[in-house]
Amino acid sequence: MPKPRKALVSLDATPYYHCVSRCVRRAFLCGIDQLTGRSYEHRREWIEQRLLALPRAFSIDIAAYAVMNNHTHVVLFVDTERAANWSQRAVIEHWHELFKGTALSQRFLNDDSLSKTEMCIIDELVECWRERLQSVSWFMRCLNETIARQANEEDGCTGRFWEGRFKCQALLDEAALAACMTYVDLNPVRAGMADSPESSDHTSIQRRIQSAQKSRPAKKTVTIAQPTALQSFVGYPREPMPKGLPFRLEDYLELVDWTGRMIRDDKRGAISSALPPILNRLNLDPKAWLDMTCSFENLFSSLVGRVDQVYTACEKLGQRWTHGIRACGQLLST
C-alpha cells in the first residue's frame, strides 16, 4: 500500500529529493508516435519552461532535471530557511504567482483596511501557504497539473495524463546526491537519445555546460558562470558552508563526462584508471558508481544514502525498515 508523502519526506533528514513522473498513455509525453507519425517534441519546451519558472514562486531550487519521452526527472532542494524568513506580504505574493488567492489576500496586497478577525484569517492563510511553498508535493502538483491540462487540450480529450503519483526518493548524503544527479543528467545518453551530455537537450547538464562555455574564463582566477535557474555548485563542505551543491562545478562536469563514456555499450565494464577526484573524495568504488548511475531508480527505494543515514531517517519518519537498504549497504560506503 502506498505511503502518504509525509511518511516519505522528512526535511529534518535531508532537503534533497529525486522525483519522477511518468505518462500513463500509450502516446508519448514527448517524442514521436511511431503509429501516427505525430511529433510531440514541442512538449519538452512546455515542461522545461514550467519547471524552471516554479522556483521563482516556491522556496525550492532545482539541482538537476531531464525531460524524457514518457517521463520527467527532477532533483529538488527544499530551502526551509528562505521560506521561514519570508514576510506575510512575500508569502502572499509568491502564492499569487501560482494561484489567484482569495478576495481577502487580494485586499491585503492592496493595503485595504482589514478587521482584527480578517487579519487572523490572513495569519492562518499565510502559514498554510508558507508550508505549501516549501512542499515537494505542491511543487510537483503545480508542474504536472499544468502540463496535463495543456496536453489534454491539445489532444482534445480528458482524463488522467500521469500515472498515479510521482515517485519520490530522499537523498540523504553527498554520495547519494551525486549519484542521483549524474543518473538524471545522463538519462538521454543511456536511452540512446544523445551521444554526449552537451548534446542532451532539455537537461540540466546541457544548461550548465552552455553557461560554462559562454563564460569560458581567460584566466583561471575567473569564476565559471552558472545558470541562475539552477542551484549553484559552491564547492566542497567547509565552515561556514554557503548554500548550494557541495561539489565543485568543474569536478561534477568531469564526473558526468567520465560516467557517460563508461556506460556506452562499447565501453561496458572498461574502467578508466583516470578516475575523477570526486569519486575518491566520496570514497566510492568506480564499478559500484556505474551500477548506481545506470540503475538508480531500480536499486533504491524512498531513502538513499549510507546505511547509518537511512536508519536515522527511518527513526525520524517513524519507520522500522525501508526497501533498498541492502543496496545502500553494498554500494554506498559507510
C-alpha positions in Angstrom: 0.0 0.0 0.0 1.5 3.4 -1.0 2.6 5.6 1.9 1.5 9.2 2.2 4.1 11.8 1.3 4.5 12.9 4.9 5.8 9.4 5.6 8.4 9.7 2.8 9.6 13.4 3.0 11.4 14.4 6.2 13.1 17.8 5.8 14.9 17.1 9.1 16.7 14.2 7.4 17.5 15.9 4.0 16.5 18.8 1.8 17.2 16.9 -1.4 14.6 14.8 -3.3 14.5 12.9 -6.6 11.1 13.0 -8.2 9.9 11.0 -11.3 6.6 11.5 -13.1 5.6 9.0 -15.8 3.0 9.4 -18.5 0.1 6.9 -18.4 -0.9 6.9 -22.0 0.3 4.9 -25.0 1.1 8.2 -26.7 4.4 9.7 -25.6 4.7 12.7 -23.3 7.2 13.9 -25.9 8.9 12.2 -28.8 7.2 10.9 -32.0 4.3 8.5 -32.1 5.5 5.7 -34.4 2.0 4.6 -35.3 0.7 8.0 -36.4 4.0 9.8 -37.1 2.8 12.7 -35.0 5.5 14.6 -33.2 5.2 15.7 -29.5 8.7 17.2 -29.3 7.3 20.7 -28.6 6.1 19.5 -25.2 9.6 19.2 -23.9 9.8 23.0 -24.1 6.5 23.2 -22.2 7.8 21.1 -19.3 11.2 22.8 -19.2 9.8 26.3 -19.2 7.3 25.5 -16.5 9.8 23.6 -14.4 12.3 26.4 -14.4 9.7 29.0 -13.7 8.3 27.4 -10.5 11.3 28.1 -8.2 10.5 31.8 -8.6 7.4 31.2 -6.6 8.4 28.2 -4.4 11.2 28.1 -1.8 12.6 25.1 -3.8 15.6 25.0 -6.1 16.3 22.6 -9.0 19.6 20.7 -8.8 19.1 18.5 -11.8 16.4 17.6 -14.4 15.8 15.7 -17.6 12.8 15.6 -19.9 12.4 12.2 -21.4 9.9 10.7 -24.0 7.4 9.4 -21.4 8.6 10.7 -18.1 10.5 13.5 -16.3 13.2 13.5 -13.7 13.9 16.4 -11.3 16.2 16.7 -8.2 14.8 19.3 -5.8 16.3 21.2 -2.9 13.8 22.5 -0.3 15.0 25.7 1.2 13.1 25.9 4.5 15.2 28.8 5.8 14.3 31.0 2.9 10.6 30.3 3.4 10.8 30.9 7.1 12.3 34.4 6.5 9.5 35.5 4.1 7.2 38.2 5.4 3.5 37.8 5.2 3.3 40.0 2.1 6.1 38.0 0.5 4.3 34.7 1.1 1.1 36.0 -0.4 2.9 37.5 -3.4 4.7 34.2 -4.0 1.4 32.3 -3.7 -0.4 34.7 -6.1 2.2 33.8 -8.8 0.7 30.3 -8.7 -3.0 30.9 -7.8 -5.5 33.8 -7.6 -5.6 33.5 -3.8 -8.7 34.8 -2.0 -10.5 38.1 -2.0 -9.1 38.7 1.4 -5.5 38.2 0.3 -6.1 40.5 -2.7 -7.3 43.2 -0.3 -4.2 42.6 1.9 -1.9 43.3 -1.0 -3.9 46.4 -1.9 -3.3 47.7 1.6 -7.0 47.8 2.3 -8.1 48.2 5.9 -8.8 44.8 7.5 -10.5 44.0 10.7 -8.9 42.0 13.5 -10.9 38.9 12.5 -9.8 39.3 8.9 -6.2 39.7 10.0 -6.5 36.4 11.9 -7.7 34.7 8.8 -4.7 36.2 6.9 -2.3 34.8 9.5 -3.8 31.3 9.0 -3.7 31.6 5.2 -0.1 32.8 5.3 1.1 29.9 7.5 -0.7 27.4 5.3 0.7 28.9 2.1 4.2 29.1 3.6 4.1 25.3 4.2 2.8 24.6 0.7 5.5 26.8 -0.9 8.2 24.5 0.6 6.3 21.3 -0.2 7.7 18.8 -2.8 4.1 17.6 -3.4 2.8 21.0 -4.2 5.7 21.8 -6.4 5.1 18.6 -8.4 1.4 19.3 -8.5 1.9 22.7 -10.0 4.2 21.2 -12.6 2.2 18.2 -13.6 -1.3 19.7 -13.5 -0.3 22.4 -15.9 1.3 20.0 -18.4 -1.6 17.6 -18.1 -4.1 20.4 -18.9 -2.1 21.6 -21.9 -1.7 18.0 -23.3 -5.4 17.2 -22.8 -6.4 20.4 -24.6 -4.0 19.7 -27.4 -5.2 16.0 -27.7 -8.9 17.0 -27.4 -9.5 14.6 -24.6 -10.0 14.4 -20.8 -8.8 12.0 -18.1 -5.7 11.0 -16.4 -2.4 12.0 -18.1 0.1 10.9 -15.5 0.5 7.7 -13.5 -1.0 7.6 -10.0 1.7 9.5 -8.0 5.1 10.8 -8.8 7.9 8.6 -7.4 10.0 10.3 -4.6 13.4 9.4 -3.3 15.1 11.2 -0.4 18.8 11.7 -1.0 20.4 11.5 2.5 24.1 12.3 1.8 26.6 13.7 -0.7 27.2 10.3 -2.4 23.5 9.7 -3.0 23.1 13.2 -4.3 26.0 13.0 -6.7 24.9 9.6 -8.0 21.3 10.6 -8.5 22.2 13.9 -10.2 24.5 12.0 -12.6 21.8 9.4 -13.2 19.3 12.1 -14.1 21.7 14.1 -16.3 22.8 11.0 -18.2 19.3 9.7 -18.9 19.2 10.8 -22.5 22.7 9.2 -23.1 21.6 5.9 -21.6 18.4 5.9 -23.6 20.3 6.5 -26.8 18.7 9.9 -27.4 22.0 11.7 -27.2 25.7 10.9 -27.7 27.1 13.2 -25.0 26.0 15.3 -22.1 26.4 18.6 -24.0 24.1 17.2 -26.8 21.4 16.1 -24.3 18.6 18.6 -25.0 16.3 19.7 -22.2 18.6 18.6 -19.4 20.2 20.5 -16.5 23.7 19.2 -17.6 23.4 20.8 -21.0 22.2 24.1 -19.5 25.2 24.0 -17.1 27.7 23.2 -19.9 26.3 26.0 -22.1 26.6 28.6 -19.3 30.2 27.4 -18.6 31.1 27.7 -22.3 29.7 31.1 -22.7 31.7 32.4 -19.8 34.9 30.5 -20.6 37.4 32.4 -18.5 40.5 33.9 -19.9 42.2 33.5 -16.6 41.9 30.6 -14.1 41.0 33.0 -11.4 37.8 34.0 -13.1 34.7 32.1 -11.7 32.8 30.0 -14.3 29.3 31.2 -14.7 26.4 29.0 -13.6 22.8 29.2 -14.8 20.6 31.2 -12.5 17.6 28.9 -12.9 19.5 26.0 -11.3 21.0 25.5 -7.8 24.7 26.5 -7.9 27.7 24.4 -7.1 29.5 26.0 -4.2 32.5 23.7 -3.6 33.3 21.1 -1.0 31.8 21.3 2.6 33.5 23.8 4.8 32.7 26.2 7.6 30.8 28.3 7.2 29.1 26.4 4.3 27.4 28.5 1.7 24.0 27.4 0.4 24.3 25.2 -2.7 25.5 21.9 -4.1 28.5 20.6 -2.0 30.8 20.0 -5.1 33.0 21.9 -7.5 31.3 22.5 -10.8 34.4 21.5 -12.7 34.6 18.2 -10.8 31.0 17.4 -11.4 31.2 18.1 -15.1 34.3 15.9 -15.3 32.4 13.1 -13.4 29.4 13.2 -15.7 31.6 13.1 -18.8 33.6 10.2 -17.4 30.5 8.3 -16.4 28.8 8.9 -19.8 31.8 7.5 -21.6 31.9 4.4 -19.3 28.2 3.5 -19.7 28.3 3.4 -23.5 27.6 -0.1 -24.9 31.1 -0.3 -26.4 32.7 0.7 -23.1 30.7 -1.6 -20.7 33.0 -2.9 -18.0 36.0 -0.9 -19.1 37.0 1.2 -16.1 39.4 4.0 -16.8 42.4 4.5 -14.5 41.9 8.2 -14.7 39.1 8.4 -12.1 37.6 11.8 -11.4 38.8 13.0 -8.0 35.3 13.4 -6.7 34.9 9.6 -6.6 37.9 9.3 -4.3 36.6 12.1 -2.1 33.3 10.4 -1.7 35.0 7.0 -1.2 33.1 5.3 -4.0 34.1 2.2 -5.9 34.0 3.0 -9.7 32.1 -0.2 -10.5 29.6 0.5 -7.8 29.3 4.0 -9.1 28.5 2.8 -12.6 25.9 0.4 -11.2 24.2 3.3 -9.4 24.2 5.7 -12.3 22.8 3.1 -14.6 20.0 1.8 -12.3 19.4 4.3 -9.6 15.6 4.0 -9.6 15.6 0.2 -9.6 18.3 -0.2 -6.9 16.9 2.2 -4.3 13.5 2.8 -2.8 12.4 6.0 -1.0 15.5 6.6 1.1 19.0 6.7 -0.4 22.3 7.1 1.5 24.7 5.3 3.8 23.1 2.7 6.0 23.5 4.7 9.1 21.9 7.7 7.4 19.0 5.5 6.3 18.4 4.2 9.8 18.4 7.7 11.2 15.9 8.9 8.6 13.7 5.9 9.4 13.6 6.9 13.0 12.6 10.4 12.1 9.8 9.1 9.9 8.6 6.5 12.4 9.6 3.5 10.3 11.5 0.4 11.4 12.8 -0.5 7.9 12.8 0.5 4.2 13.2 -1.2 0.9 16.6 -0.8 -0.8 18.7 -0.8 2.4 20.7 -3.8 1.2 21.7 -1.8 -2.0 22.6 1.1 0.2 25.0 -1.1 2.2 26.5 -2.7 -0.8 27.0 0.4 -3.0 27.3 3.4 -0.7 30.3 3.2 1.7 29.9 3.7 5.4 
